[in-house]
Amino acid sequence: MSKAIFWQYNEFVQSRKEKIVNMLISEIIFLKTRVKRANNKDEISYLKNALDKLDYLLNQLKNNSSDMPEGDFDKIIMIIYKIFKEIADNFEGEIRD
């Protein structure tokens, strides 16, 4: 019975990690598309900065093959949220100017 619980837990943890990796990949693709369409140098700078941060997170996840505790999962989600909030705030500031 303990092996079954261990396998279920591993599958659950791996599922969280896969979800974050897939989210990061899709957001990186989205931002790269936006960079290609951007005209403003400041906008391109904001987007490239966010791309660097997301790329760093993705590489850290790929290099770390250990289990991901729920607390780490939540932290990564919040980091991703802060990155996109920063982009939105920068664009909002430009629109007001």
Secondary structure, DSSP 8 states (H G I E B T S, - for coil): -HHHHHHHHHHHHHHHHHHHHHHHHHHHHHHHHHHHH---HHHHHHHHHHHHHHHHHHHHHHH--S---HHHHHHHHHHHHHHHHHHHHHHHHHHH-
